Each structure stands twice: as structure tokens, then as C-alpha cells.
Amino acid sequence: MTAQFVRYTPDVEDDDPHFDRNVQTVIEKTESYIAESVGAGGTGRALRDAHAKGYGLVRGEVEILDGLPPEYAQGIYATPGTHDALIRFSNGSPHAGADARLGAATGLALKIFDIPGPTLLEDEPDTGTFDYANINGPIFFCNTVEHYLFIQELFLNAPAYFSQGRPGAHRFFTEFVTGKGTLDQDNWAWDEFLAFLHLAKTPPANLLLSSYWTMGAVRHGDYIAKVRITPDPSFAAAVVRRDIDPTSAAEVFRPALEAELRERPYAFDIQVQLCTDLERMPVEDTTVEWPEQLSPSVTVARLRLPQQDISEPENLEKMDALSFTPWRVTAEHAPLGNIMRARKEVYRRSSVARHQLNQQPRTEPRSADEVLGTDPAHHRDDASTKAAGPHGSTSSPV
């Protein structure tokens, strides 16, 4: 029996009468944290309020596949072709410092070039770029901007809580569940707290061996989806540095990424999971993982990373100057749900503040070469990164 995919209509999202007021409060707290991070963050620069520590900026190429079923050949995926791309690997924490202090939440932010059509960012509609800002977990620990008000504050101050040992941890957990005393007991944030615990138990992994999800739902043309960027199995099998121990050194994620990409190319699959049941695959509840049994993830594009050297310090500087947001997309791929809507203005204002404090120009690049410089190897037809796997065999589809 063929799955019946839920068609997108505006009413799949809930209306929140206090949304604009709550978003403005989040923006004010975010801008304050970014300003204070110049002195308190330990780097002498303004930090992002999430994904503050980057692990590397990587050149890539996205091939949108031909012959996709019509339900998947939507929006940008309706036109087969190859696009240059940039990938930022990062830690999800709002803090910088040794990897062991930051947890195992990691992100893959993807910027695809030469995508026609206006983006949903009114101040930069014609950049020709298309972003994903994904993280290594299928769920998120916050459903509404109202809850984000206290969850953001807890996370920004997490080191102060946990530096006090078990009493501090107990206070952090209590204030998470109760909304710092703002929630009625019937509405305590148990679902969000359990999602947080689930994500906190994610074991550390080589950045190339993790899958990365949008967490929240997005439009997929006529339908509703979540998007996953997941390792191509044949390339993943060739990764040498499989065990990552953050306690073994101050820096573990970036050196492993550098070494793997210096030695061989790599590839991910970009996959779309379409919604078939709004009850079991909700738009407004990001703490619920969408079951693959209801709708499997289908590969719509390949993300290829050629063999490259990202070890120079300038790589991190170039990465820091970039901006990634889930709203730098075309209308056919609009983020959905309360917390995803909140990201639009929060991300924009955060980026503006950070770039101003760091005296960095805030402009979208038009190509990967514009950021990383011309790479002669990137422009030749390298069969090892196009049709072949890491050992010369054809990559197996997922």
C-alpha cells in the first residue's frame, strides 16, 4: 500500500498570540549574551549563542539526484544538477573551550550555492544561497519560544550550575522542568526535559560518522518533511579515527576531521522523510521522533567532500565570518512550527550583533571559492569524489 503523504497547508502550524513578544525577549537576551561573551567567552571575540565553537569549514559539492519520485522532487530537489557548497562542523554549546566541557551535541551547517529564487530573509532575498543548520539528534528539547525563554537562560548559565556538583545539577534539572517556577505543575516541561536527557546521552563520535537532522519540520514543496544528512555507508566504512575520547586532549573533534579529510574524500546522503500522520509525526512537538516505519528517509541528493586540507588557522576565521540560518531557503522549504519560526529573527539579529562586535562584514558569498580561494583540484574531474567510493568502488545508495 502506497503511503499517503500529508499535504502542506498553513493550518498545520499553531497560532501563538504571544509569539512576537516572546521572540523579542529572546532576542534581547541573546544580544546581551553575545555582547558579554567578548569579555567572558575566553576568546576575545563575540561568540554565537549556540554552536559557539567551530571545528572546521569544509568545501563540498551537492548533487541533486535525477529520477526522484514526484513527491520528493519538490522545490530545489525538482531540478537535478550539481552545486558548490560549504559545510561548517561545530559543537552545539553556547560556550567555547576544551571539547570535554562542551558535550557531544555537534552540528553540520550546509550552504548550497547557485540556488535560484528569493529566500525567506527579507533583508537578503537574492543571495542565491540555501542553508541547512542541522544537529546530531532527531529531536529537540524545546517546542515553543515561551519555553525557550527559560531553557535559553539555563543553557547560557549551565557552567555555573554544573560547577557546583550534584546540588547545582539538581537545581538545573528542577528549574528546567518547572520553567524556573513559571509553569503550573500540569504543564511542567517533562517532554522537553526527557528529550534533553536523551540528547545528552549521545556518545561522542567522529563528526563524519554522525547523522544530522533539521529536528523541526520544514515544508517540502507540497508536503511536510524533516531532512537528515547522513553518512554514505561506503565512505563511513573507510573512516580510520572512529573512537573519539574528549577527555584525552583539549581538542579531539577538529584534529580527527582534519586528518580524515587530508587522507581521503568523503560523502553524505541528504535525505527527506515525508510526513504521513500529523498525530504521530507532529509539526509543533519537536520532542517526538518521526518513526521511520511510517515513512522512511529517502535520499534526494549527495553531499561530497573532496580530499582537502583544513588545518590552517585561517580556516576557522573564514568559518567564523559566515552566517548560517534555517530561514535562508526558498518558500518551498520554509521551516514549520513555533520554535522553528522563532529562529528566523533570533538567528538574524544574533548574526548582525556578532558581526558588528567582531568588525566582520556580513555579506553572503557567491561561491565556495570566494571564501576558501580557488582550489585547482576542486575544478578537475575527480572520479574518486564523484562516482567512486573511498576504495574506488561505486558508492552504494541508501
N, C-alpha and C positions, 0 to 999 in steps of 0.2 A: 504494500500500500504506500503510495507516494505521500510524503509529508505535506501538510497544508501550512504554508508559511504565513505568519501574521503580517498583514499589510500595515504600513505606517499610516497613521492618522494623527493629527495634533493632540487628540484626546488621550493618547497613551501616556501623556505626562500629566501630573497633578499640578493644580494651581496652588500657589502659596502666597497669601496676601501680605505676609511679612518678608517676602524674599528680598526685595530691594534694600530694605532697612538692614536686614541681617548681613547681606553681602557688603554693604558699606562699612559695617562694623568689622568684618573680617579684613577688608582692605586696609582699614586704619591700623589694626593690629599687625598686619603683615608688613606694611610700610615702616612701622615703628621698629619691628624686629630687624628688618633689613638695615635700617639706619644704625641701630645699636650694634649690629654684627661687625661693622667696620672696626670697632674697638674691642668687642667681646668675642669675636669669632675665631681669633687666633691666626688669621691670615693677613690682616691689614687691609682686607678688601670687603666690600659688601657681598654677603652670601645670599644665595637663593633660600627661600623659607622652606623648601623641600628640595631634595637632590642637590644639596649644597656641595657635595664632593663628587667631582667627575673622575672617571677612570680612563677616559680616552676618547678622542674624536677620530672616527674611522671612515675612510672612503668606502662607498658602496655603490651598488647598481641594483635597481629594481626592474625585474622583467614581469610585466603583466601578461598573464598567460592567454593564449588563444584557445578558442573552442570551449569556453566555460558554459555551463548551463545558464539559461537566461536569468534565473533568479539570483545568480551570483555575478553575472556580467552586468553589474549596476554601477552607475556613477563613473569614477575613474577606471574601474575594472571592466568597463564596456569596451574599452579601446586597447587592444593588445599593443605592446611596444616596450621599449627599454628606456629607463630614466636614470640619470645620475642621482646619487643620494649621499647623505651624510648621516652617521649614526653616533649618538652620544651615549656611552655607557656611564652609569652613575650609581651612587648609593642613595637610597630613599630618604635618609635622615636630613633634618634641617641643620645639622652640625657637621663640622669638618674635624679632622684629626685622624688618629690611628684607626684602621679598619675594625679592630676588635671592639672599639667603643661604639660603633655605628650600627651594628646589627646586620642581618643578611638580606634585608629588603634592597633590591637593586632594580635599576630601570634601564630600558632601552628606548631612547627617543630617536625617531626617524624623521628625516627631512627629505622629501622627494622633490626633484626639480622638474621644471617644464610641464606643469600640470595646468591646462587651460581653464579659464573660467574664474570668476571672482571668488575670493574666500569670504568667510563669515566675519572677518575682522574689518569693521568699517573704516578704520584708520590705515589699512594697508590691503585694499581689496585685490590689487593686481600684481602680487608678488610672484605668481607662478609657482609657489611652493606649497607643499601639502605635508602636514606634520602628524605623527603619532607620538604620544607620550605614555608609554606602556610600562608596567611594573611586573615583577616576577611572582604574581599571585592572581588567581582568577576572581577574587572577591576584594572588597574594600571594607574598611571599618567605620564608615560614616555615610549615612544616607541622605541627610539634609543639611543645608547650610546652618540651620538652627543648632544642630548637634555639633557641627564643625566649630562653632564659636567656642565651646569648651574643650573639644578634642584638640583643636589647634593650640590653645593655650597650654594644655597638658604636655603636648609633644615638644613645644618650644622650650619648656622648662623641665623636660624629662631628666636631664643630668642632675639637676638639683634634687629631684625626688630620689633617684636611684643611688645617689652618692651617700644617702643616709641608711643604706642597707635595707633590711626587711621592713622596718617601720615606714620608711619612705616609699617602698614599693607598695605596701598595703594602702597607704594614703593615695598613691597614684591610681591604683585599681578602684578604690572606693569612689574617688572623685570622678573617674571615668564612668562608672556605672550610674552614679547618681546625677551626673551632669553638674558636678561641683555644687550639689544641693539644689539645683534649679528644677529637677524633674520630679513629678509625682511618682510614687512607688510603682504604680501600674504602668508607667511609661519609662521606667529605668532602661538604660541603653544596653540591655543584655545581648541582643543580637550583634550590635556593634562591638561589644567587648569580646564576645566569643570569636568574632571574625578577627579581631586584633590578636587574640591569643593564637589562633590558627596561623596567621601570617608570621607571628613572632617565632613560631617553631620551625619556620622554613630553614633547612640546613644550608650553610654556606656552600656555594657551588661556583665553579668556573663560569664566568659571565657568558661564555659561548655555549654552555650546556643548560642554561635556563630557558624556559619559555616566558614570554612577556605578554600580558593581556591589557586591553583597554579598561578592564574592571567594570566600568559602566557601559551602558548600551549606547549604540550610535545608529543613526539611520544608515541603511544600505540601499539607497535608491528608493524603491517601492516597499522595502521591507525594513526589519529591525534586526540588529546584529550585535555581536561582540567580536572583536578582532584579536587574534593571537599571532604572535611572531615566535615561531618555534624552530628548534634546530633541525636541519636536514639530517636524517639518521646516518647517512654515509659519511658526512663531514664530521658529525659528532663523534663517530667511532674512532676517528683519527686523532682526536684531542689527546695530548700527552699528559698535561698537568690537570688531572681530574680531581684530585683531592686538594681542597682549599682550607687551610687552617689559619684563621685570622689571629690566633694567639702566637703564631710562630714568628711574626715580624710586624712592624708597624704598617707596612704596605704589602698586601698579598694579591689583591684583585688585579691591579694595574700591571704588575710585573708578569703575571700569568698571561694576561691578554696580550701584552707586548710580544712575549716570546712566541705564543701560538701564531700570531699574525705575521711575525717575521719569518716563520718557517713554512707556512702553508696558507692557501686560501681557505675560505670558509663560506658557508651558506645557511640561511634560514628560509623557512617557508612562511609566507604571510597567508593566514587562514581566516575564513569568515564562518561564524556559527550563526545561522539564522534562527530567529525566534519562532517557535511553533505553538507556544502556550503561555499566555501572559500571566497565568497564575503560577506556574512552575518555573517560568523564565521571566521574572518581573523586570520592569524598567526602573521602577522607583526604589527597589530594595537591592543595593549592591552587595549586601552580605550573603546573598543567595547565589551559589554557583549554578550556572546553567548546565543541566545534565546532558552529557554527550549522547546518551541513549535516546533522548528526544530529538536531537539534531546534531549530527557530527560536524566537526570543523572541516571545512573544505578548502584546499589550497587554491588561492586565486593569483598568487604572484610569488616570485622567488627574490630573495634579498641576498645578493652575492657580495662578499667581502674579498677583494683581491689580496694577495700577499703584499704586505706593506710594513713600513717602519713607523711606529707612532711614538717612539721613545723620547723625542726631543721635547724639552720644556715648552717650546712654543706651541706644541700640540694642545696642551692644557689651556694655554692662554687663548688660542683660537676657539677652543670649545667653550670657554667661559664667556666669550663675547657673543655667542649665539643665543637665540631665543627659540624655545620650543613650546607649543601650546596645542592642546587637542582641538582648539577652535580655528586653527589655520588650515581649514579644509573647505571644500565646496559644500553647497547646501545639501547635496545628496548624501553627505556623510556627517550631518550635524550631530553633535553629542546630545544625548537624551537623558532626562531625569534631573531632579533638583540639584544634586551635588555636581553633576556634570555641567549644568547651566551656570552654577556659581563660579566654575573655573574660568569662564570667559573673561570677565572683568578683573577677577583676582589675579590671574596669570598676567594679563596685560599690564595692570598697574604695578605688579611686582617687578616685571621686566623693566618697565620705564624707570622705576626708582633705582633699581640695581645698576642699570647702565649709567644713569646720571651720577650716582655716587662714585662709580668706578671710572668715570670720564671716558666711557666707551661709546662710540657711535652705535645707535640702534637702527640698523638697516638690514633688510633681508638680502642675503646673497642670491645671485642669479645662477650660480653653478658651484659644484664642489671645487673646481679649480680656483675659483675666486677666493675661496677660503684657504685651501691647502696648497695652492700653487699647481702648476701643470706637472702632471706625472706622466712621463713618456710611456712607462709600462702600462699605464691605465688606458692609453689610447691605441694600443696594438691589440689585435685579436688574440686573446689569451684563451686557448681552448680549455685550459685547466680550470678556469673560473666560469666558463660558460656551459659546456655540455658534460664535462667530466667531473667525477668525484675526486676526492683528495688523493687517491691512488691511481687515477687515470681511468676509472670505470665510470659508467654513466650513473648519475645520481638517481637514487630510487625515489619515486614520488610517494607522498604521504596520503 
